[in-house]
Amino acid sequence: MANLIKADGIHIPSKKKTLILNVNNMDIIGTVYSQKDYYIKKNQKCTAVFLSPLFETKKYSINKTLGPVKFNLISKNWSINSYALGGIKKNNLNKINLIKCRGIGGISFIED
């Protein structure tokens, strides 16, 4: 479908584990929750990944979040760009400067 509508790119959720075929000249961005997910997305030829959850969300309690330190430790040797995702709001935006990422994504920041 992405080829039919001439999309610039596609997003592959973490649950999608199979190889994506026939996507030429497109950015492929995946969502990962662990190092293992990262290797799966790298094999799927992702050009970037969202690493999640950075902060607490409705879906993830504070005990299940990465925080800046874990985010940096997990993604420090990755060869593709990483973006922070999950619970990014105006009140924790200053902590974004602590992580080494290419950018951020999220709904909480927009809704806040």
C-alpha positions as CSV (number, residue, x, y, z in Angstrom):
1,M,0.0,0.0,0.0
2,A,2.9,2.4,0.8
3,N,4.2,2.0,-2.7
4,L,0.7,2.6,-4.2
5,I,0.3,5.9,-2.4
6,K,3.9,6.9,-3.1
7,A,4.6,7.3,0.7
8,D,8.0,8.7,1.8
9,G,8.2,6.0,4.5
10,I,6.5,3.5,6.7
11,H,6.3,2.7,10.4
12,I,6.7,-0.9,11.6
13,P,5.3,-1.6,15.1
14,S,7.4,-3.8,17.5
15,K,5.0,-6.7,17.1
16,K,5.7,-7.0,13.4
17,K,8.7,-9.4,13.3
18,T,8.8,-10.5,9.6
19,L,10.9,-8.9,6.9
20,I,9.2,-6.1,5.0
21,L,9.6,-6.6,1.2
22,N,9.1,-4.3,-1.8
23,V,9.6,-1.0,-0.1
24,N,12.0,0.9,-2.3
25,N,13.3,4.4,-1.6
26,M,11.4,4.7,1.6
27,D,12.3,5.5,5.2
28,I,11.4,2.6,7.4
29,I,10.9,3.5,11.1
30,G,10.3,0.9,13.7
31,T,9.3,0.9,17.4
32,V,11.5,-1.0,19.9
33,Y,11.4,-1.7,23.6
34,S,14.6,-3.6,24.0
35,Q,18.0,-4.5,22.4
36,K,16.4,-7.6,21.0
37,D,13.7,-5.6,19.2
38,Y,16.5,-3.3,17.8
39,Y,18.2,-6.2,16.1
40,I,14.9,-7.3,14.6
41,K,14.2,-3.8,13.2
42,K,17.8,-3.5,11.9
43,N,17.3,-6.8,10.0
44,Q,14.0,-5.3,8.6
45,K,16.2,-2.5,7.2
46,C,14.8,0.2,9.4
47,T,16.6,3.6,9.0
48,A,15.5,4.7,12.5
49,V,13.7,3.5,15.6
50,F,11.6,4.9,18.3
51,L,12.9,3.6,21.7
52,S,10.0,3.5,24.2
53,P,8.8,4.2,26.8
54,L,11.1,6.9,28.0
55,F,8.8,8.2,30.7
56,E,5.6,7.1,32.5
57,T,2.5,6.9,30.4
58,K,-1.1,5.6,30.8
59,K,0.1,2.3,29.4
60,Y,3.5,2.0,31.3
61,S,4.0,2.6,35.0
62,I,7.2,4.3,36.3
63,N,8.6,0.8,37.0
64,K,8.4,-0.1,33.3
65,T,10.0,3.1,31.9
66,L,13.6,3.6,30.7
67,G,14.4,7.0,31.8
68,P,17.4,8.9,30.4
69,V,20.2,6.7,31.8
70,K,18.7,3.4,30.5
71,F,17.8,5.0,27.2
72,N,21.4,6.0,26.7
73,L,22.9,2.7,27.8
74,I,20.6,0.7,25.5
75,S,21.0,2.8,22.4
76,K,24.7,3.9,22.7
77,N,26.1,1.5,20.2
78,W,23.3,1.5,17.7
79,S,24.2,2.1,14.1
80,I,20.8,3.6,13.2
81,N,19.1,6.8,14.5
82,S,17.1,6.5,17.6
83,Y,14.2,8.7,18.7
84,A,12.7,8.9,22.1
85,L,9.0,8.0,22.6
86,G,6.7,7.7,25.5
87,G,5.4,10.1,28.1
88,I,7.3,13.2,26.8
89,K,5.5,16.2,28.3
90,K,6.4,19.9,29.0
91,N,7.2,19.1,32.6
92,N,9.9,16.6,31.7
93,L,11.2,18.2,28.5
94,N,14.3,19.4,30.2
95,K,15.4,15.8,30.7
96,I,15.4,15.3,26.9
97,N,18.7,17.1,26.8
98,L,20.2,14.2,28.9
99,I,19.5,11.6,26.2
100,K,21.4,11.0,23.0
101,C,18.7,10.8,20.4
102,R,18.0,12.2,17.0
103,G,14.6,13.5,18.1
104,I,11.4,12.8,19.9
105,G,7.9,11.6,19.1
106,G,4.7,11.5,21.1
107,I,1.1,12.4,21.7
108,S,1.4,13.5,25.3
109,F,3.5,16.5,24.4
110,I,0.9,17.7,21.9
111,E,-2.1,17.0,24.2
112,D,-0.5,18.7,27.3
